[in-house]
């Protein structure tokens, strides 16, 4: 017989003691027990395997192979029979420098003849010793030329002087190059042999310290006084791998060698433009657009491959065809359009039937218009003898004006007795004398005379409009003082406004709303949009579209390093006329969608050198990557947005903070540098009071952010009030509103004090805007009660392309440095 076992009921619950109730479970005791050991958390979804020595070796070998392939890719276009030359920009930083002397030394170091008569941008040196080709591009002291060549150069030679300091224009050029990104820089000093031997080391050290302020990677300053030193500079240029600038390497660009224009039969001012040069950066496709600075975007008709072999390698070629061949033609269905904005459909807007209040308002307005028409219909002009008063003119009956042509029979009889003839030649003279004896007076339907203000003649009006130079200067000073006061008030009392007394607050601030939380309160990004938002383009996912566009550019037929001829269609003739062999002519290829307009944002940091206030919507000139625009940006805070995507609008661009500027502009893929300059007034003479040239004023620098039309810029205003009576948590507030209707209107909005209390409006007191408020704690008598109201603001559609040929003489002169004494002026740079 089996032994009976006791029945055991399995417990459905297990006791779990709370960890913080255990013994020795305090923080200090647990820290002492663990003795520095940390609890390892397993990563879910990943297989944990031990890396062996062979795995680490394979990872290093893979990384090494990637770097080697990258170096081969970067240097492939500079080697071989059809190698592209390395572009070396030669920039003088000091006035009076002759950079041709530096180039003569570099040519002489490899025993080559310097081409004196060659254009300054077409001096190509074939260094057979190093199997490299170098193209020197010498630019004058023109900031636009310096910025353009720095965007496409592989190296830059900065000209310094051992006896002349770098002037303001040179420092501004260095700051501009530093901001937009730059390749490897070689500072070369001239005139060092004229300095005493003991001071040469000191001079080189001082110049090296100055250049390291702008380019920290510079560790030495070069000279070309001897052949050995010049050969060292040339060897470093040919042996090194050019350091790429990331923002320009993602799109194709070219330095034009030749430009040919073929006018069309329909319009001789518009035709085809052929640009010849080497493709650099990314690959070029005929389906994309070409951007020419100062002129805009154009479509490609065809791309030809024009191979150019090195002279010394042509004899070794065996049955190779060097004739131009068609490389790529656009596909009609895939080619980018020149349409940059949508055409808004006015009939597609929401149509609603007017409400009764709107109908009543229109009816009242129509009645006022009818009364005005009746009043004007009852007025008439009467002629009275000179000296007749308005009271006497009111007694003149209708149709019996003292000087009217339809007079009584006695008037006609009197004319016949005087022997007047209607066909006599003295009729005009008699009428003039008759008009001199009478005045014209306007009377209403009741006969009352209508008196107006005496009209001023044109001469008097012009005298009042024309101001003297002293008055104009005083008004300008008052205007600038007012802007400084507003900027100072914005710093001390940001966004605080006074409630108007002559108009109701609910009418003045009707478009503002209250938010309980600036970061989390819901705000629809697509409500009450302006009509300009119907013209822009928006991406569902900007990052994903950018990645797809970048991959699409890799399959373009015109590879980087090819010598091609690009044929553009519908190009104005003035583009070809602007080409000069002594000035760099650069073109950029656009990526897909980069021609369409959208709401573009970029970060901005104020320049420390410019101290004047910069207000939102002030006109500025923005250098946006390879583009230049006239804009009126809106500034906002650069902060992480909450769940509602709201960012605070800023009235002024302040020092020491990073702000975000918002404009309407073409879409820009990737991150590009941005620089803001102050435009020169059209009427300015281009010179300062002391006679020095007016250099371009740098307002701020930054980089592009994104193209996001759903970013909400909320303008904040703060209504303030003062406590009148305080009882525990309740208080009577005054001076915030001046009518009980306004108090009832803004009752749902939350309030706060500057000392940290939060409250709300309880009820209105009296008829002068006093209100009873309840706070979360007692407030102090010297405290200030505030109420935040927000309104969304939008940028202006005022973006236009900045074109050098459309600027005035003064506006062009600000980009050109003055010629030094005894130095010939640069004719191409100063050509207007």
Protein Blocks (a to p, Z undefined) as FASTA:
>chain_A
ZZddddddddfbdcdddfklpghiafklmmmmnnopacddddehiacddddfklmmmmmm
mmmmmmmmmmmmmmmmmgcjklccdddddddfbghiafklmmmmmmmmnopacdfkbcfk
lcccddfknopacddddddddfklmmmmmmmpfbdcddddfkbccdfklmmmmmmmmmno
paddddddehklmpcfklmmmmmmmmmmmmmmmmmmbcbdcdfkbmklmmmmmmmmmmpc
cdddfklmmpccdddfbdcddddfklmkbccdddddddehjaddfkbccddehibccddf
bdcddddddfklmmmpghiafbdcdfbdcdfklpccfbfbdcddfklpccddddfklmmm
mmmmmmmmmmmmmmmmmpccddddehiafklmmmpcghiafkbfklcfklmmmmmmnopa
fkbmklmmmmmmmmmmpccddddfkopacdddddddfklmmmmmpccfklmmmmmmmmmm
mmmmmmmmmmmmghiacddfkbcfklmmmmpccdfblkloccdfkgoiafklmmmccdfb
lmlmmmmmmmmmmmpmbdghiacddddehiafklmmmpcfkbccddddddehilpccddd
ddddddfklmbdcdehiacdddehjaccdddddddddddddfkopacddfbdcehiacdd
dddddddehjddddddddddfkbghiafkopacddddfbgcddfbdcfkbccdddddddd
ddfbdchjbccdehkbccfklmmmmmmpccddfeopacddfbdehjeopacdddfbdcdf
kbccddddddddddddfbccddfklpcfklmmmmpccddehiacdfklmpZZ
